[in-house]
């Protein structure tokens, strides 16, 4: 099992940036496919980005070129660097871990992620 705790959320100004962190505890963090998901009020949860055990990444089209996911397997921490946020980026952001294989990790299917953090709120400029 793995326990996840997000941090780093808040309000970000126009043209600014924000970095979310997700601290993992438990065992075998490096063996998980890790991802960031988000949910805005009144909408369904959506995938933002995932990173596989070997560092391979995949992004939602809406964030490509603006967000960067990374992982530190020594510090057991997942990151999401958010640059040039848009109003539609306002949401609760969740960190998640999955045991799915490589071919499925990049598909970013939230139902395949069995471990979730509590979330951290991000408010982008309007």
N, C-alpha and C positions, 0 to 999 in steps of 0.2 A: 504494500500500500504506500501511497504518497499523500502528504498533506500540502496544500498550496495556500499561500497568502500573498495577495496583491498589495502594492503600494505605489505611490507616485502620482495618483490622480489629482485633479484640481482644475482650475480655470486657466485657459491658455489664451494669450492675446493674439491678435491678428499678426501673422508672419512669425509667430513664435514657435516653440517646440516644447515637447514634454516627453519624458521617458518613464514608462511604466516598468515596474519590477515585479517579479513573482518568485518568492522564496519557497523552495520545496524542502520538506523534511520527510524522513522515512528512508526507504532503501531503494537503490537502483534507479536513481533519477535519470542517469544517462541512458537507461534502456527504454525510456518512454518517448513516444511522439508527443511533442508539446505544441500547444496552440493558444492563440488569443481569439476570443469571441466577444461580441458586444450585443447589447440590446438597448434600443432607444424606446422611450415610452410609446406604447401602443403598437409596437412592431415586434416581429419575431426575432429570436436570437439569430445572429449571422456570424459566419466565420470571417475573421480579419486576416490572420496569417498563421501558418504552421511551420514548424521546423522539426526535421527528423533527427534521428540519432547521429547521423553523419554530418549534420549541418545543412542538408538540403532544405530549401525553403519554398513556400508557395504562398501567394497573396491573393486576396480578393481584388478584382479589377479596380474597385473604387479607391483602393489605397496604394496601388502599385506606384512606385516612384516617390512616395511620400513617407511611407512607414517602413521600418526595418525591424525584423524579428531576429533575435540572437539568443544564444544560450551559453552559459558558463557551467560546464560539467564538474568543475572543481568546487565552485561556490554554490552549486545546486541552485542556480538562479536563471530565470528566463526574463528577457527584456523585450520591450516594444518601444522603439524610438519613433515618435510621431512628429513629423515636420510639416509645416504649412497646413495646419488643421483647417478644415472647412466646417461650416455649421452642421452639416449632416454627420460629422464625426462625434457629435455630442451623444453620449450613451454611457451605460454602465459597462465596464470592460472586465471580462473574466479570463482568468488563466485556467487551462485545462490540460490534463494528461491522458494519454491513451496507450493501450497495448497493441493497437493495430499494426499490421505490417507496413513496410515502406510504400507499397503501391497504393494503399488506402490512406496513409497518413496525409498525403498531398491533397486528397479529396476534401478535406476539411469538413467532414460530416459530424456535427455536434453530438449526434446520438451515439457515436462510437467512442466518445470520450467519457471515461468512467469516473474521473476525479476532477473536482472543480474547486476553485477558490470562492471567496465570498463576494468578490467584485470590488472595483474602485471606479468612482465616478469621474468622467472627463467632460468638461464643458468647453466647447469650442466657441470662438467668437462668432457673433451674428452680424 
